[in-house]
């Protein structure tokens, strides 16, 4: 039974996919955080420009 557990790689594959998904999620969160601030600043500038012209 122990030899079978050592030879099976399904658990390892599942862990690898889990780590890959976690890494992708962290990268997406970092990108959204960075771009979110820039997009917010853009909207603030546009809003200020529109408000100053009226």
Backbone as ProteinMPNN parsed JSONL, in Angstrom:
{"seq_chain_A": "XXXXXXXXXXXXXXXXXXXXXXXXXXXXXXXXXXXXXXXXXXXXXXXXXXXXXX", "coords_chain_A": {"N_chain_A": [[0.82, -1.185, 0.0], [1.939, 1.28, 0.778], [3.959, 1.53, -1.123], [2.382, 1.89, -3.392], [1.231, 4.384, -2.843], [3.485, 6.006, -2.941], [4.233, 5.774, -5.599], [2.036, 6.849, -6.988], [1.071, 9.804, -8.612], [-0.962, 11.596, -8.575], [-1.734, 13.153, -6.373], [0.466, 14.849, -6.113], [0.3, 16.254, -8.526], [-2.109, 17.59, -8.177], [-1.455, 19.285, -6.055], [0.516, 20.822, -7.297], [-1.013, 22.12, -9.292], [-2.673, 23.577, -7.607], [-0.825, 25.31, -6.37], [-0.007, 26.719, -8.624], [-2.39, 28.017, -9.386], [-2.741, 29.63, -7.129], [-0.481, 31.297, -7.345], [-1.022, 32.618, -9.766], [-3.34, 33.966, -8.993], [-2.287, 35.732, -7.069], [-0.641, 37.332, -8.685], [-2.558, 38.507, -10.369], [-4.05, 39.975, -8.493], [-2.084, 41.777, -7.63], [-1.583, 43.203, -10.02], [-4.123, 44.309, -10.515], [-4.339, 45.948, -8.278], [-2.266, 47.785, -8.716], [-2.979, 48.912, -11.253], [-5.515, 49.768, -10.616], [-5.214, 52.012, -8.978], [-4.046, 53.813, -10.781], [-6.091, 54.059, -12.703], [-8.107, 55.151, -11.126], [-6.938, 57.642, -10.483], [-6.891, 58.769, -13.04], [-9.664, 59.063, -13.583], [-10.279, 60.882, -11.574], [-8.824, 63.131, -12.422], [-10.124, 63.657, -14.876], [-12.707, 64.194, -13.957], [-12.192, 66.475, -12.415], [-11.371, 68.234, -14.418], [-13.723, 68.46, -15.943], [-15.434, 69.566, -14.037], [-14.207, 72.034, -13.587], [-14.598, 73.387, -15.968], [-17.27, 73.952, -16.106]], "CA_chain_A": [[0.0, 0.0, 0.0], [2.824, 2.446, 0.835], [4.607, 1.639, -2.433], [1.403, 2.447, -4.32], [1.098, 5.812, -2.541], [4.696, 6.681, -3.394], [4.244, 5.782, -7.057], [0.954, 7.659, -7.542], [1.449, 11.207, -8.718], [-2.161, 12.418, -8.651], [-1.677, 14.122, -5.285], [1.484, 15.838, -6.452], [-0.225, 17.072, -9.611], [-3.13, 18.449, -7.595], [-0.749, 20.312, -5.29], [1.165, 21.711, -8.258], [-2.054, 22.968, -9.873], [-3.096, 24.498, -6.55], [0.206, 26.342, -6.244], [-0.057, 27.523, -9.836], [-3.576, 28.875, -9.284], [-2.457, 30.628, -6.092], [0.479, 32.249, -7.9], [-1.737, 33.435, -10.751], [-4.23, 34.847, -8.24], [-1.469, 36.795, -6.469], [-0.215, 38.24, -9.76], [-3.732, 39.268, -10.797], [-4.353, 40.938, -7.428], [-1.058, 42.826, -7.678], [-1.813, 44.018, -11.222], [-5.34, 45.092, -10.311], [-4.046, 46.981, -7.29], [-1.447, 48.794, -9.371], [-3.762, 49.59, -12.28], [-6.68, 50.393, -9.989], [-4.807, 53.343, -8.528], [-3.85, 54.662, -11.962], [-7.399, 54.329, -13.294], [-8.776, 56.087, -10.214], [-6.333, 58.957, -10.686], [-7.355, 59.256, -14.335], [-11.042, 59.52, -13.428], [-10.267, 62.094, -10.748], [-8.381, 64.234, -13.286], [-11.19, 63.959, -15.821], [-13.783, 64.815, -13.191], [-11.747, 67.818, -12.056], [-11.39, 69.035, -15.652], [-15.115, 68.729, -16.287], [-15.992, 70.457, -13.016], [-13.628, 73.379, -13.709], [-15.083, 74.03, -17.176], [-18.684, 74.328, -15.977]], "C_chain_A": [[0.872, 1.261, 0.0], [3.543, 2.636, -0.494], [3.666, 2.26, -3.455], [1.244, 3.952, -4.091], [2.307, 6.604, -3.033], [4.708, 6.802, -4.906], [3.167, 6.677, -7.659], [1.347, 9.132, -7.518], [0.231, 12.128, -8.783], [-2.162, 13.494, -7.575], [-0.671, 15.22, -5.566], [0.979, 16.781, -7.53], [-1.254, 18.05, -9.079], [-2.484, 19.584, -6.802], [-0.08, 21.309, -6.232], [0.157, 22.649, -8.912], [-2.549, 23.985, -8.849], [-2.106, 25.63, -6.365], [0.203, 27.274, -7.448], [-1.24, 28.494, -9.803], [-3.351, 29.976, -8.248], [-1.491, 31.692, -6.613], [-0.2, 33.171, -8.907], [-2.661, 34.417, -10.045], [-3.454, 35.999, -7.611], [-1.022, 37.807, -7.516], [-1.384, 39.104, -10.219], [-4.092, 40.32, -9.757], [-3.351, 42.074, -7.45], [-1.279, 43.753, -8.866], [-3.046, 44.891, -11.044], [-5.124, 46.208, -9.296], [-3.262, 48.117, -7.923], [-2.263, 49.588, -10.388], [-4.975, 50.295, -11.693], [-6.377, 51.801, -9.538], [-4.645, 54.283, -9.712], [-5.178, 55.021, -12.622], [-8.173, 55.312, -12.426], [-8.238, 57.492, -10.407], [-6.77, 59.57, -12.016], [-8.777, 59.798, -14.232], [-11.123, 60.788, -12.581], [-9.841, 63.289, -11.585], [-9.458, 64.635, -14.278], [-12.333, 64.675, -15.122], [-13.424, 66.248, -12.802], [-11.774, 68.725, -13.285], [-12.825, 69.41, -16.038], [-15.722, 69.724, -15.296], [-15.452, 71.874, -13.161], [-14.115, 74.102, -14.958], [-16.544, 74.469, -17.078], [-18.884, 75.421, -14.969]], "O_chain_A": [[0.565, 2.215, -0.714], [3.721, 3.765, -0.949], [4.09, 3.06, -4.289], [1.133, 4.713, -5.053], [2.168, 7.74, -3.488], [5.145, 7.819, -5.443], [3.367, 7.217, -8.747], [1.885, 9.633, -6.531], [0.382, 13.325, -9.024], [-2.551, 14.631, -7.839], [-0.928, 16.392, -5.287], [1.209, 17.988, -7.452], [-1.275, 19.213, -9.482], [-2.933, 20.727, -6.882], [-0.111, 22.514, -5.983], [0.43, 23.839, -9.073], [-2.815, 25.135, -9.199], [-2.503, 26.787, -6.221], [0.391, 28.482, -7.304], [-1.094, 29.664, -10.156], [-3.731, 31.125, -8.47], [-1.679, 32.877, -6.338], [0.031, 34.38, -8.893], [-2.759, 35.575, -10.45], [-3.928, 37.135, -7.624], [-1.024, 39.011, -7.257], [-1.219, 40.305, -10.436], [-4.41, 41.453, -10.118], [-3.738, 43.233, -7.301], [-1.171, 44.971, -8.725], [-3.025, 46.076, -11.38], [-5.673, 47.299, -9.448], [-3.565, 49.287, -7.689], [-2.231, 50.819, -10.376], [-5.414, 51.316, -12.223], [-7.207, 52.696, -9.7], [-5.068, 55.437, -9.645], [-5.37, 56.158, -13.053], [-8.828, 56.214, -12.949], [-9.017, 58.443, -10.487], [-6.993, 60.779, -12.093], [-9.063, 60.882, -14.743], [-11.946, 61.665, -12.847], [-10.437, 64.36, -11.471], [-9.684, 65.824, -14.501], [-12.867, 65.655, -15.642], [-14.275, 67.136, -12.858], [-12.171, 69.886, -13.178], [-13.095, 70.551, -16.415], [-16.452, 70.63, -15.699], [-16.175, 72.831, -12.883], [-14.051, 75.33, -15.006], [-17.002, 75.275, -17.888], [-20.015, 75.852, -14.741]]}, "name": "protein", "num_of_chains": 1, "seq": "XXXXXXXXXXXXXXXXXXXXXXXXXXXXXXXXXXXXXXXXXXXXXXXXXXXXXX"}
